[in-house]
């Protein structure tokens, strides 16, 4: 393990003139990551299905003096993801930060009881759409002088707890993709890292743990404040996992 970057505060993180794309930005961790990025000076491209949540985010960002572009998009619209990359290139000519945050839980159930349509949707949203987004914006991130990609993983990818099979498998797949992408781009300015946010007070957590007292969990704004450090142009780490609960980078490396 190594220490996490110390540039998490928007008071010290300067993203002026940079463009940041955040998926799943209408609520939860994605919402507050978008706010933190805007507070640091980035123009935020906020992507989500829920228009109301995006409009609320836009109001808060603008009230604080920031800028945002709202993109209502269902990430199962793969062609829409492709068009988004083209639109960003046409308007800004680059992308500086990607936060691949959007995901769904599916169900907590034995693998043999999971309906095919549920499993397929979890994989479509969590894995295929993430890959499609990577494919769409990889050329744009390479055009930045300090491209940064932040890919949301989960402790479930490693704990592989009973009844969490679809979600755990999807996060393990996303993490593997991100680490492969980081290895492919190691000799470029692009830095790619995953995040395990830990248990957080979100709607997804409430769905997974309905009997849990949410007041015992960190608020997503607290978690987001630590995640934005990975957008820093000064960041040197790549291919690692930021374990937010422990405040450390973790390297998961299997023998060759």
N, C-alpha and C positions, 0 to 999 in steps of 0.2 A: 504494500500500500504506500501511497505518497499523499502529501497534503493536497487538498483542493485549492484551486486558484483563489487568491485573496481579493479579486476585483469585482466582487458581487454587487456592491452598492452602486446604484445609478448615480450617486453623488461623485463617484470616482471613475465610473465607466463612461467613456465618451464614444458614442456611436453616431455622432453628428455626420450627416451626409450619407449614412448607410441605410440600406433597405433590408428589412427583416420580414420573412414570411413565417407565420405561425398557423398551424392547423389545429382544429379543435379549440378555436379562440373565443367561443361564445360563453364558456363557463369553466369553472374549475382551474386547474393549474395553467392551462393554455391562456385563459382570460388574464390572469395576473402576470404571466410571463410577457404577454403582449403589452400590458401596462408598464412593466419594468423596462422593456426595450424602448418604448416610446419616451419614457422619462429620461432615458439615457441619450435621447436624441435621434433614435432611428425612426425612419418612416416605416410603419408597420402595415404589412399586407395581411389582414386578418381573415382567415378562412374558416367557415363553419356552415352547418346546415341551418342553424337557428338564427333567423334574421333579427328577432327581437334582442337576443343576446349580443349580436354584433353591433346593433345600434346603440345599446347601452354602453358597450365598450368604447365605441367611437365618441360618444358624448363625454365619457370620463377622460379619454385621451386628449380630446380637444380642449376641455375645461382646464386641463393641466398644461396647455400650451403645446401639445404634441400633434402629430399627424398620423392619419391612418387611411388605408384604402380597404373597403369592405368587399369581400368576395363570398356571397352565399353559394355554397357548392357542396353537394353530396359527394363524398370521396369515392363512392362506388361508380361515379361518372368518370371513367378512366379517360375518355376523350376530353372531358372538361379539365382534368389535370394537365393534359398535354397543352390545351389552349392557354391555360394559366401561365405556363412557362413561356410561351410565345408572347403573351401580353406583357409580362414583366420585362422581357428582352426589348420589346418595342418601346416601352415607356422609360425604362431606366438603363437598359443595356448591360445589366449585371444583377446579381443578387449577392448580398454580403452575409446574410444569416438565414438558415433554415432551422425551424423548430418543428420537427415531425412529432406532434403531440397527440393527434386525434386517435382514438381507439374506443372499442366497445368491449364490454365484459362477456357478453353472451349469457351463459347460465352457469351456475354452480351445481354440478350434477355428475354422477358417474359417467365415464366416457361412453359406456354402452347405452346410456339413456339419452344422450344428446341427439336431438333431431338433426338430420343432415343439413337442412336449410339454416339452422342456427350455427352449426360448425362452419359452413361455407361462408356465411356473412361475417363471422369473426375473422376468418382468414382474408376475406375480400377487403374489409376495412382496415384491419391491423397490419396485414402483411402485403397483399398485392397493391393496395393504394399507396403504401409507404414506398414500395419499390418503384411504382409508377411516378411518384413525386420525385424520388431521387433521380430517376432517369430524365425527368423533365427539367430539373433545375441544376443538375451537375454541371452542364456547360456554363451556366450563369454564375455559379459559385466559383468556378475556375477563372472567370473574368474579373473577380474581385481581387484586390491586393492582399486580402486576408479573409477569405471565405471561411465561414464557420457553420457546421451542421451539428445540431443537437437532436438526438433521437431518443425518445422516451422508451425506456425498457421497464422492467419491474423485477422485484425480488422473486416473483413467481416463476420467472424464467429459470431460476436456479434451484429454488426449493421444490418445485414440481409437486406441490401439495395435492393430496387426494381431492377429487372433485373439481379441480381448477384446470383440467387438462387442455381444453381449447384455448383459453386465455394464456396459460403458461406456454403452450406450444407456439402461439403467435408471437409472444414477446421474445422467446428464445430465437425464433426465426428472424425477427427484426434486428435483434442484437447481433446475430451472426452476419447479417447483411451489412450492418453499419461497420462492423469490425473489418470485414473484407474490403469494403469501400475505403476505409481508413488506410488499409495496407496498400491498396492500389494507388492512393494519392499521397503516400508518405513523403515523397520527394517534391511535393508541390506546396504552395502556401496554404492549401485547404487543410483545416483541422476538423476532425469528425470524432465526436464522443457520445456515449450513451449516458442515460441518467436513470438511476433507481431512486424515485422520489420518496419511497417508503410510504407507510400508512399516512394518508392525508384526508382532511375533511372535505370530501368531494361526493358528488351524487353517485359516482361509480362505487366508491367505498361503501356508501350506505346501502347500495343494491347488493353488494357482496356480503356485508356484515350487518344485517338489519337490526340485530340486537345490541350493537355497539353504541356507546355514548360518544357522539361526534365531538363533544367538547373536550375529550381526552386526547384528540389528535391535533397535529399542527394545522393551522389554517393554510390554504393554498398560496396565499400571499407571502407567507414566511418561506415556503418551499421555493416559490418562484424567485425570490430575492437571491437565493443561492445558485439557482440554475443559470441565471443570466451571465454569470462569470464566464461561462463557456462561449459566450459571444465576443469576448474581448479580443481585439486585434493582437494583443500581446501574448495570447495563449500559445503555448508550445506543445502541450500534450495532444496526442491523437490516438485513437483506437482504444481508449480506456472507458471505464464506467465510473461516473461520479455517484458514489453511494451517499446520498444526502443525509440519511439518519446518522451516519458516522463521520460526515464531513471529510471524506477521503476518496481519492481515486483508487480504483481497484483494477488490477490487470488479471484477466482470466486468460491464461495461455496454456493450451494443451501441448504435450510433447509433439514434435514433428513426426 
